[in-house]
Amino acid sequence: MRFCAEQRLRRQSDFGHLRTRGRRCDCGAFTLWSAPRATPPDPFPKTWTPVPPRARVGVVASKAAVGNAVERARAKRRMRELFRKHQTLVPPEHDLLIVARGAINRLEYAEIERKFVEACRKAFPATAAPRSDA
């Protein structure tokens, strides 16, 4: 599934909403914040196309937590790819904020993916797919 431009959080107010009203899940290598969307999309935009609502994500990697620009970019790419692959675990009209930590680039991708899926299952139990190992 694609990761569209409409699925990116851009406004500071959206980030603030997630930090103040969202639920926090600590995953070791990153922190996941989730909340229902603060402002619904404009029902009559200038160029109206019937696009179903999708979950949105914002990714943060600070210099203090992650490191230099190369490490921050790698951390953000990894987190966006996780969201792209597993966006069906997040209900539509919900927002996620993923805050990377220093361990994000030291872990294997499979381990980070497992932690992300686990966090989504905790945050959104109704939309979580059944476990394959159960």
DSSP file (Angstrom, degrees, kcal/mol; ACC not computed):
  #  RESIDUE AA STRUCTURE BP1 BP2  ACC     N-H-->O    O-->H-N    N-H-->O    O-->H-N    TCO  KAPPA ALPHA  PHI   PSI    X-CA   Y-CA   Z-CA
    1    1 A M              0   0    0      0, 0.0    86,-0.1     0, 0.0     2,-0.0   0.000 360.0 360.0 360.0 142.4    0.0    0.0    0.0
    2    2 A R        -     0   0    0      1,-0.1     2,-0.7    83,-0.0     0, 0.0  -0.308 360.0-133.8 -75.5 158.1    1.3    3.5   -0.8
    3    3 A F        -     0   0    0     -2,-0.0    81,-0.1     3,-0.0     2,-0.1  -0.913  33.8-159.8-110.9  98.9    2.2    6.2    1.6
    4    4 A C    >   -     0   0    0     -2,-0.7     3,-1.4     1,-0.1     4,-0.1  -0.296  29.0-114.0 -83.0 162.3    0.5    9.3    0.2
    5    5 A A  G >  S+     0   0    0      1,-0.3     3,-1.5     2,-0.2    -1,-0.1   0.812 114.8  63.7 -63.1 -31.1    1.2   12.9    0.9
    6    6 A E  G 3  S+     0   0    0      1,-0.3    -1,-0.3    50,-0.0    48,-0.1   0.639  93.4  64.5 -69.1 -12.8   -2.2   13.3    2.6
    7    7 A Q  G <  S+     0   0    0     -3,-1.4    50,-3.1    49,-0.1     2,-0.4   0.369  82.9  95.6 -92.6   5.0   -1.0   10.8    5.3
    8    8 A R  B <  S-a   57   0A   0     -3,-1.5     2,-0.4    48,-0.2    50,-0.2  -0.811  72.4-131.6 -99.6 134.6    1.8   13.0    6.6
    9    9 A L        +     0   0    0     48,-2.4    50,-0.2    -2,-0.4    -2,-0.1  -0.695  38.0 157.3 -78.8 132.3    1.3   15.2    9.6
   10   10 A R        +     0   0    0     -2,-0.4     2,-0.2    48,-0.1    -1,-0.2   0.654  40.1  86.0-125.1 -36.8    2.5   18.7    8.9
   11   11 A R    >>  -     0   0    0      1,-0.1     4,-1.5     2,-0.0     3,-0.6  -0.482  68.3-137.1 -80.4 140.6    0.9   21.2   11.2
   12   12 A Q  H 3> S+     0   0    0      1,-0.2     4,-2.6     2,-0.2     5,-0.2   0.827 104.7  61.6 -61.4 -32.1    2.3   21.9   14.6
   13   13 A S  H 3> S+     0   0    0      1,-0.2     4,-2.3     2,-0.2    -1,-0.2   0.853 101.6  51.8 -65.5 -33.5   -1.2   21.9   16.0
   14   14 A D  H <> S+     0   0    0     -3,-0.6     4,-2.0     2,-0.2    -1,-0.2   0.911 110.9  47.1 -67.7 -42.0   -1.6   18.2   15.0
   15   15 A F  H  X S+     0   0    0     -4,-1.5     4,-2.1     1,-0.2    -2,-0.2   0.915 113.2  49.6 -63.1 -42.7    1.7   17.3   16.7
   16   16 A G  H  X S+     0   0    0     -4,-2.6     4,-2.3     1,-0.2     5,-0.3   0.886 107.6  53.8 -63.7 -39.8    0.5   19.2   19.8
   17   17 A H  H  X>S+     0   0    0     -4,-2.3     4,-2.9     1,-0.2     5,-0.6   0.917 109.4  48.3 -60.5 -43.8   -2.8   17.5   19.8
   18   18 A L  H  X5S+     0   0    0     -4,-2.0     4,-1.3     1,-0.2    -1,-0.2   0.901 112.5  48.4 -64.5 -40.5   -1.1   14.1   19.8
   19   19 A R  H  <5S+     0   0    0     -4,-2.1    -1,-0.2     1,-0.2    -2,-0.2   0.862 121.8  33.7 -69.2 -35.0    1.2   15.0   22.6
   20   20 A T  H  <5S+     0   0    0     -4,-2.3    -2,-0.2    -5,-0.2    -3,-0.2   0.867 133.9  22.2 -90.7 -37.9   -1.5   16.4   24.8
   21   21 A R  H  <5S+     0   0    0     -4,-2.9    -3,-0.2    -5,-0.3    -2,-0.2   0.589 101.7  97.0-106.6 -13.2   -4.5   14.2   24.0
   22   22 A G  S  <<S-     0   0    0     -4,-1.3     2,-0.4    -5,-0.6    13,-0.2  -0.242  73.4-110.8 -81.6 165.6   -2.9   11.1   22.6
   23   23 A R  E     -B   34   0A   0     11,-3.1    11,-2.1   100,-0.0     2,-0.4  -0.779  31.6-140.4 -92.9 138.8   -2.1    7.8   24.2
   24   24 A R  E     -B   33   0A   0     -2,-0.4     2,-0.4     9,-0.2     9,-0.2  -0.827  17.0-174.6-106.0 136.7    1.6    7.0   24.7
   25   25 A C  E     -B   32   0A   0      7,-2.5     7,-2.8    -2,-0.4     2,-0.5  -0.968  15.9-146.8-131.3 116.7    3.2    3.6   24.1
   26   26 A D  E     +B   31   0A   0     -2,-0.4     5,-0.2     5,-0.2     3,-0.1  -0.719  20.9 172.8 -86.4 124.7    6.9    3.2   24.9
   27   27 A C        -     0   0    0      3,-2.3     2,-1.8    -2,-0.5     4,-0.2   0.187  43.7-119.0-117.6  14.4    8.6    0.7   22.6
   28   28 A G  S    S+     0   0    0      1,-0.2    75,-0.3     2,-0.2    76,-0.1  -0.515 108.1  44.1  85.0 -72.9   12.2    1.1   23.6
   29   29 A A  S    S+     0   0    0     -2,-1.8    72,-2.4    74,-0.1    75,-0.4   0.655 130.2   5.8 -80.7 -16.2   13.6    2.2   20.2
   30   30 A F  E     - C   0 100A   0     70,-0.2    -3,-2.3    73,-0.1     2,-0.4  -0.973  67.9-123.9-156.7 165.3   10.8    4.7   19.7
   31   31 A T  E     -BC  26  99A   0     68,-2.2    68,-2.7    -2,-0.3     2,-0.5  -0.972  21.9-152.7-117.2 133.9    7.7    6.1   21.3
   32   32 A L  E     -BC  25  98A   0     -7,-2.8    -7,-2.5    -2,-0.4     2,-0.4  -0.928   9.1-171.6-112.0 124.3    4.3    5.8   19.7
   33   33 A W  E     -BC  24  97A   0     64,-2.9    64,-2.4    -2,-0.5     2,-0.4  -0.933   9.3-177.0-111.0 137.1    1.6    8.4   20.3
   34   34 A S  E     +BC  23  96A   0    -11,-2.1   -11,-3.1    -2,-0.4    62,-0.2  -0.993  11.4 150.1-138.2 145.0   -1.9    7.8   19.0
   35   35 A A  E     - C   0  95A   0     60,-1.8    60,-3.0    -2,-0.4   -13,-0.1  -0.971  48.8 -90.5-162.7 153.2   -5.2    9.8   19.0
   36   36 A P  E     - C   0  94A   0      0, 0.0    58,-0.3     0, 0.0    57,-0.1  -0.398  67.0 -79.4 -63.1 151.4   -8.3   10.3   16.9
   37   37 A R        -     0   0    0     56,-2.7    57,-0.0     1,-0.1   -23,-0.0  -0.254  36.4-146.8 -58.5 135.5   -7.9   13.1   14.4
   38   38 A A  S    S+     0   0    0      1,-0.2    -1,-0.1    -3,-0.1   -24,-0.0   0.938  83.3  27.3 -71.1 -49.5   -8.3   16.5   16.0
   39   39 A T  S    S-     0   0    0      3,-0.0    -1,-0.2     0, 0.0     3,-0.1  -0.962  83.3-129.1-119.2 126.1   -9.9   18.3   13.0
   40   40 A P        -     0   0    0      0, 0.0    -2,-0.0     0, 0.0     0, 0.0  -0.357  38.6 -94.0 -67.8 153.7  -11.9   16.4   10.4
   41   41 A P        -     0   0    0      0, 0.0     3,-0.0     0, 0.0     0, 0.0  -0.280  51.9 -84.5 -64.9 155.1  -10.9   17.1    6.8
   42   42 A D        -     0   0    0      1,-0.2    -3,-0.0    -3,-0.1     0, 0.0  -0.428  35.0-148.6 -60.3 122.0  -12.7   19.8    4.9
   43   43 A P  S    S+     0   0    0      0, 0.0    -1,-0.2     0, 0.0     0, 0.0   0.763  91.8  35.0 -69.1 -22.4  -15.9   18.1    3.5
   44   44 A F  S    S+     0   0    0      4,-0.0     4,-0.1     3,-0.0    -2,-0.0  -0.570  78.9 177.6-129.7  70.3  -15.9   20.4    0.4
   45   45 A P        -     0   0    0      0, 0.0     3,-0.4     0, 0.0     0, 0.0  -0.215  45.2-103.3 -67.5 167.0  -12.4   21.1   -0.6
   46   46 A K  S    S+     0   0    0      1,-0.3     2,-0.7     2,-0.0     0, 0.0   0.893 119.9  36.1 -60.9 -41.2  -11.7   23.2   -3.7
   47   47 A T  S    S-     0   0    0      2,-0.1     2,-0.4     0, 0.0    -1,-0.3  -0.821  90.4-159.8-111.9  91.0  -10.9   20.1   -5.8
   48   48 A W        +     0   0    0     -2,-0.7    -4,-0.0    -3,-0.4    -2,-0.0  -0.573  20.6 163.7 -80.6 123.6  -13.3   17.5   -4.4
   49   49 A T        -     0   0    0     -2,-0.4     2,-1.9     2,-0.1    -2,-0.1  -0.996  44.9-115.3-133.8 134.2  -12.4   13.9   -5.0
   50   50 A P        +     0   0    0      0, 0.0    -2,-0.0     0, 0.0     0, 0.0  -0.473  50.2 162.6 -73.5  85.6  -14.0   11.1   -3.0
   51   51 A V        -     0   0    0     -2,-1.9     3,-0.1     3,-0.0    -2,-0.1  -0.904  38.7-122.3-104.7 128.0  -11.0    9.8   -1.2
   52   52 A P        -     0   0    0      0, 0.0     2,-0.0     0, 0.0     0, 0.0  -0.377  37.7 -96.6 -66.8 148.1  -11.6    7.6    1.8
   53   53 A P        -     0   0    0      0, 0.0     2,-0.3     0, 0.0     0, 0.0  -0.348  45.0-165.1 -65.2 145.0  -10.0    8.9    5.1
   54   54 A R        -     0   0    0     38,-0.1    39,-0.2   -48,-0.1     2,-0.1  -0.906  26.2 -95.9-128.5 157.4   -6.7    7.3    5.9
   55   55 A A        -     0   0    0     -2,-0.3     2,-0.3    35,-0.3    40,-0.2  -0.399  40.7-146.3 -66.6 149.1   -4.5    7.2    9.0
   56   56 A R  E     - d   0  95A   0     38,-2.1    40,-2.1    -2,-0.1     2,-0.3  -0.849  10.7-160.8-119.4 157.2   -1.8    9.9    9.2
   57   57 A V  E     -ad   8  96A   0    -50,-3.1   -48,-2.4    -2,-0.3     2,-0.4  -0.987  10.2-165.1-139.1 146.8    1.7    9.8   10.7
   58   58 A G  E     - d   0  97A   0     38,-1.7    40,-2.9    -2,-0.3     2,-0.4  -0.996  12.8-157.4-126.9 137.3    4.3   12.2   11.9
   59   59 A V  E     - d   0  98A   0     -2,-0.4     2,-0.4   -50,-0.2    40,-0.2  -0.958   7.7-172.1-120.3 131.4    7.9   11.1   12.5
   60   60 A V  E     + d   0  99A   0     38,-2.8    40,-3.0    -2,-0.4     2,-0.4  -0.982  10.8 170.7-125.0 131.5   10.3   12.9   14.7
   61   61 A A        -     0   0    0     -2,-0.4     2,-0.1    38,-0.2    40,-0.1  -0.894  19.8-156.8-138.6 107.1   14.0   12.2   15.2
   62   62 A S     >> -     0   0    0     38,-0.4     4,-2.7    -2,-0.4     5,-0.9  -0.471  23.4-125.2 -87.1 156.9   15.9   14.8   17.2
   63   63 A K  T  45S+     0   0    0      1,-0.2     4,-0.2     3,-0.2    -1,-0.1   0.873 111.1  52.8 -64.7 -38.3   19.6   15.4   17.0
   64   64 A A  T  45S+     0   0    0      1,-0.2    -1,-0.2     2,-0.1     4,-0.1   0.881 118.4  34.3 -66.5 -38.6   20.0   14.9   20.7
   65   65 A A  T  45S+     0   0    0      2,-0.1    -2,-0.2    35,-0.1    -1,-0.2   0.886 133.2  20.4 -85.5 -40.7   18.3   11.5   20.7
   66   66 A V  T  <5S-     0   0    0     -4,-2.7     2,-0.3     1,-0.3    -3,-0.2   0.864  98.2-127.1-103.5 -44.6   19.3   10.0   17.4
   67   67 A G      < +     0   0    0     -5,-0.9    -1,-0.3    -4,-0.2    -2,-0.1  -0.965  52.0   3.0 134.4-150.7   22.4   11.8   16.2
   68   68 A N  S  > S-     0   0    0     -2,-0.3     4,-2.4     1,-0.1     5,-0.2   0.028  81.1 -87.2 -71.4-178.8   23.6   13.5   13.1
   69   69 A A  H  > S+     0   0    0      1,-0.2     4,-2.5     2,-0.2     5,-0.2   0.850 125.5  52.8 -61.6 -38.5   21.6   14.2    9.9
   70   70 A V  H  > S+     0   0    0      2,-0.2     4,-2.1     1,-0.2    -1,-0.2   0.924 112.1  44.9 -64.5 -44.4   22.5   10.9    8.3
   71   71 A E  H  > S+     0   0    0      2,-0.2     4,-2.3     1,-0.2    -2,-0.2   0.881 113.4  50.4 -67.5 -38.4   21.3    8.9   11.3
   72   72 A R  H  X S+     0   0    0     -4,-2.4     4,-2.4     2,-0.2    -2,-0.2   0.922 110.8  48.8 -65.5 -43.4   18.1   11.0   11.7
   73   73 A A  H  X S+     0   0    0     -4,-2.5     4,-2.4     1,-0.2    -2,-0.2   0.905 111.6  49.4 -63.3 -41.2   17.2   10.5    8.0
   74   74 A R  H  X S+     0   0    0     -4,-2.1     4,-2.3     2,-0.2    -1,-0.2   0.919 110.7  50.1 -63.9 -43.1   17.8    6.8    8.3
   75   75 A A  H  X S+     0   0    0     -4,-2.3     4,-2.1     1,-0.2    -2,-0.2   0.914 112.1  47.3 -61.6 -43.4   15.6    6.6   11.4
   76   76 A K  H  X S+     0   0    0     -4,-2.4     4,-2.6     2,-0.2     5,-0.2   0.899 110.6  51.8 -67.1 -40.1   12.8    8.5    9.8
   77   77 A R  H  X S+     0   0    0     -4,-2.4     4,-2.2     1,-0.2    -1,-0.2   0.921 110.4  49.2 -60.6 -43.6   12.9    6.4    6.6
   78   78 A R  H  X S+     0   0    0     -4,-2.3     4,-2.0     1,-0.2    -2,-0.2   0.916 112.7  46.6 -62.7 -43.5   12.7    3.2    8.6
   79   79 A M  H  X S+     0   0    0     -4,-2.1     4,-2.1     2,-0.2    -2,-0.2   0.883 111.5  50.6 -69.7 -38.4    9.7    4.5   10.6
   80   80 A R  H  X S+     0   0    0     -4,-2.6     4,-2.6     1,-0.2    -1,-0.2   0.896 110.0  51.4 -64.7 -38.3    7.9    5.7    7.6
   81   81 A E  H  X S+     0   0    0     -4,-2.2     4,-2.4    -5,-0.2    -2,-0.2   0.890 107.5  52.7 -66.0 -39.0    8.4    2.4    5.9
   82   82 A L  H  X S+     0   0    0     -4,-2.0     4,-2.0     1,-0.2    -1,-0.2   0.938 111.5  46.2 -59.7 -46.1    7.0    0.6    9.0
   83   83 A F  H  < S+     0   0    0     -4,-2.1     4,-0.5     1,-0.2    -2,-0.2   0.919 111.0  52.7 -63.4 -42.5    3.9    2.7    8.8
   84   84 A R  H >< S+     0   0    0     -4,-2.6     3,-0.6     1,-0.2    -1,-0.2   0.917 113.2  43.5 -59.6 -44.3    3.5    2.2    5.1
   85   85 A K  H 3< S+     0   0    0     -4,-2.4     3,-0.2     1,-0.2    -1,-0.2   0.839 126.3  30.5 -70.3 -33.6    3.7   -1.6    5.5
   86   86 A H  T >< S+     0   0    0     -4,-2.0     3,-1.7    -5,-0.2     4,-0.3   0.014  75.7 120.6-118.9  27.5    1.4   -1.8    8.5
   87   87 A Q  G X   +     0   0    0     -3,-0.6     3,-1.1    -4,-0.5   -32,-0.2   0.700  66.0  71.8 -68.0 -17.1   -1.0    1.1    8.0
   88   88 A T  G 3  S+     0   0    0      1,-0.2    -1,-0.3    -3,-0.2    -2,-0.1   0.689  87.4  64.9 -70.3 -16.4   -3.9   -1.2    8.0
   89   89 A L  G <  S+     0   0    0     -3,-1.7    -1,-0.2     2,-0.1    38,-0.2   0.671  92.2  73.5 -76.3 -16.7   -3.4   -1.8   11.7
   90   90 A V  S <  S-     0   0    0     -3,-1.1   -35,-0.3    -4,-0.3     4,-0.1  -0.864  89.1-122.4-101.6 126.1   -4.3    1.9   12.3
   91   91 A P    >   -     0   0    0      0, 0.0     3,-0.9     0, 0.0    -2,-0.1  -0.281  35.8 -95.2 -63.9 150.8   -7.9    2.8   12.0
   92   92 A P  T 3  S+     0   0    0      0, 0.0   -38,-0.1     0, 0.0   -37,-0.1  -0.269 109.7  31.6 -61.2 154.8   -8.8    5.6    9.5
   93   93 A E  T 3  S+     0   0    0      1,-0.3   -56,-2.7   -39,-0.2     2,-0.3   0.735  96.0 115.4  64.8  25.2   -9.1    9.1   10.9
   94   94 A H  E <   -C   36   0A   0     -3,-0.9   -38,-2.1   -58,-0.3     2,-0.4  -0.906  53.9-145.6-117.3 152.9   -6.5    8.4   13.5
   95   95 A D  E     -Cd  35  56A   0    -60,-3.0   -60,-1.8    -2,-0.3     2,-0.4  -0.900   8.1-160.8-117.2 146.9   -3.1   10.0   13.8
   96   96 A L  E     -Cd  34  57A   0    -40,-2.1   -38,-1.7    -2,-0.4     2,-0.4  -0.952   4.8-163.5-123.3 146.6    0.2    8.6   14.9
   97   97 A L  E     -Cd  33  58A   0    -64,-2.4   -64,-2.9    -2,-0.4     2,-0.6  -0.992   7.7-165.7-126.7 123.0    3.3   10.3   16.1
   98   98 A I  E     -Cd  32  59A   0    -40,-2.9   -38,-2.8    -2,-0.4     2,-0.6  -0.945   0.3-166.6-112.8 118.7    6.5    8.2   16.2
   99   99 A V  E     -Cd  31  60A   0    -68,-2.7   -68,-2.2    -2,-0.6   -38,-0.2  -0.918  16.5-141.9-107.8 113.2    9.4    9.7   18.1
  100  100 A A  E     -C   30   0A   0    -40,-3.0   -38,-0.4    -2,-0.6   -70,-0.2  -0.398  13.5-159.6 -76.0 149.0   12.7    7.9   17.4
  101  101 A R    >   -     0   0    0    -72,-2.4     3,-1.7    -2,-0.1     4,-0.3  -0.695  37.5 -91.4-118.5 175.2   15.3    7.2   20.0
  102  102 A G  G >  S+     0   0    0      1,-0.3     3,-0.7    -2,-0.2     4,-0.3   0.781 119.5  60.4 -60.1 -30.8   19.0    6.5   19.8
  103  103 A A  G >> S+     0   0    0    -75,-0.3     4,-1.2     1,-0.2     3,-0.8   0.583  79.5  90.1 -75.3  -8.9   18.5    2.7   19.7
  104  104 A I  G <4 S+     0   0    0     -3,-1.7    -1,-0.2   -75,-0.4     3,-0.2   0.858  91.1  40.7 -59.5 -38.4   16.5    2.9   16.5
  105  105 A N  G <4 S+     0   0    0     -3,-0.7    -1,-0.3    -4,-0.3    -2,-0.1   0.587 110.5  58.5 -88.3  -9.8   19.5    2.6   14.2
  106  106 A R  T <4 S+     0   0    0     -3,-0.8     2,-0.2    -4,-0.3    -2,-0.2   0.665  93.9  79.3 -90.5 -17.3   21.2   -0.1   16.2
  107  107 A L  S  < S-     0   0    0     -4,-1.2     2,-0.1    -3,-0.2     0, 0.0  -0.556  88.7-103.2 -89.9 154.7   18.4   -2.6   16.1
  108  108 A E     >  -     0   0    0     -2,-0.2     4,-1.9     1,-0.1     3,-0.3  -0.411  30.3-118.1 -69.0 151.8   17.6   -4.9   13.2
  109  109 A Y  H  > S+     0   0    0      1,-0.2     4,-2.7     2,-0.2     5,-0.2   0.883 113.4  57.0 -60.9 -39.2   14.6   -3.8   11.0
  110  110 A A  H  > S+     0   0    0      1,-0.2     4,-2.1     2,-0.2    -1,-0.2   0.866 106.4  49.8 -62.1 -36.5   12.7   -7.0   11.9
  111  111 A E  H  > S+     0   0    0     -3,-0.3     4,-2.1     2,-0.2    -1,-0.2   0.911 111.7  47.2 -68.9 -42.7   12.9   -6.2   15.6
  112  112 A I  H  X S+     0   0    0     -4,-1.9     4,-2.3     1,-0.2    -2,-0.2   0.904 111.6  52.0 -64.6 -40.2   11.7   -2.7   15.1
  113  113 A E  H  X S+     0   0    0     -4,-2.7     4,-2.5     1,-0.2     5,-0.2   0.912 108.2  50.9 -61.7 -43.1    8.9   -4.0   12.9
  114  114 A R  H  X S+     0   0    0     -4,-2.1     4,-2.3     1,-0.2    -1,-0.2   0.912 111.2  48.4 -61.3 -42.7    7.8   -6.5   15.6
  115  115 A K  H  X S+     0   0    0     -4,-2.1     4,-2.3     2,-0.2    -1,-0.2   0.882 111.2  50.4 -65.5 -38.6    7.8   -3.7   18.2
  116  116 A F  H  X S+     0   0    0     -4,-2.3     4,-2.3     2,-0.2    -2,-0.2   0.931 111.6  46.8 -66.1 -45.5    5.7   -1.4   15.9
  117  117 A V  H  X S+     0   0    0     -4,-2.5     4,-2.2     1,-0.2    -2,-0.2   0.908 112.6  50.8 -63.0 -42.1    3.1   -4.1   15.2
  118  118 A E  H  X S+     0   0    0     -4,-2.3     4,-1.9    -5,-0.2    -1,-0.2   0.911 110.5  49.0 -61.0 -43.6    2.9   -5.0   18.9
  119  119 A A  H  X S+     0   0    0     -4,-2.3     4,-2.6     1,-0.2    -2,-0.2   0.891 110.5  50.5 -65.0 -40.0    2.4   -1.3   19.8
  120  120 A C  H  X S+     0   0    0     -4,-2.3     4,-2.7     1,-0.2    -1,-0.2   0.881 108.4  52.6 -66.1 -37.6   -0.4   -0.9   17.2
  121  121 A R  H  < S+     0   0    0     -4,-2.2    -1,-0.2     2,-0.2    -2,-0.2   0.877 112.3  45.6 -65.2 -36.5   -2.1   -4.0   18.5
  122  122 A K  H  < S+     0   0    0     -4,-1.9    -2,-0.2    -5,-0.2    -1,-0.2   0.916 117.4  43.2 -69.9 -43.2   -2.1   -2.5   22.0
  123  123 A A  H  < S+     0   0    0     -4,-2.6    -2,-0.2     1,-0.3    -3,-0.2   0.851 128.6  25.9 -72.9 -35.0   -3.2    0.9   20.8
  124  124 A F    >X  +     0   0    0     -4,-2.7     4,-0.8    -5,-0.2     3,-0.7  -0.622  65.2 162.8-130.2  71.8   -6.0   -0.3   18.4
  125  125 A P  T 34 S+     0   0    0      0, 0.0     3,-0.3     0, 0.0    -1,-0.1   0.803  73.8  59.5 -65.2 -27.7   -7.2   -3.8   19.6
  126  126 A A  T 34 S+     0   0    0      1,-0.2    -5,-0.1   -35,-0.0    -2,-0.0   0.834 112.2  37.5 -70.7 -31.4  -10.4   -3.6   17.5
  127  127 A T  T <4 S+     0   0    0     -3,-0.7    -1,-0.2   -38,-0.2     2,-0.1   0.489  88.4 118.6 -98.0  -3.6   -8.5   -3.3   14.2
  128  128 A A     <  -     0   0    0     -4,-0.8     3,-0.1    -3,-0.3   -39,-0.1  -0.395  66.2-121.9 -67.7 135.8   -5.6   -5.6   15.0
  129  129 A A        -     0   0    0      1,-0.1    -1,-0.1    -2,-0.1     3,-0.1  -0.408  40.0 -88.4 -70.5 152.1   -5.3   -8.6   12.7
  130  130 A P        -     0   0    0      0, 0.0     2,-0.1     0, 0.0    -1,-0.1  -0.328  49.5-102.2 -62.7 145.4   -5.5  -12.0   14.4
  131  131 A R    >   -     0   0    0      1,-0.1     3,-0.5    -3,-0.1    -3,-0.0  -0.448  20.4-149.0 -70.7 138.7   -2.1  -13.3   15.5
  132  132 A S  T 3  S+     0   0    0      1,-0.2    -1,-0.1    -2,-0.1     0, 0.0   0.732  95.3  53.6 -80.3 -21.9   -0.6  -15.9   13.2
  133  133 A D  T 3         0   0    0      1,-0.2    -1,-0.2     0, 0.0    -2,-0.1   0.419 360.0 360.0 -93.6   2.3    1.2  -17.7   16.1
  134  134 A A    <         0   0    0     -3,-0.5    -1,-0.2     0, 0.0    -2,-0.1   0.448 360.0 360.0 -90.2 360.0   -1.9  -18.1   18.3
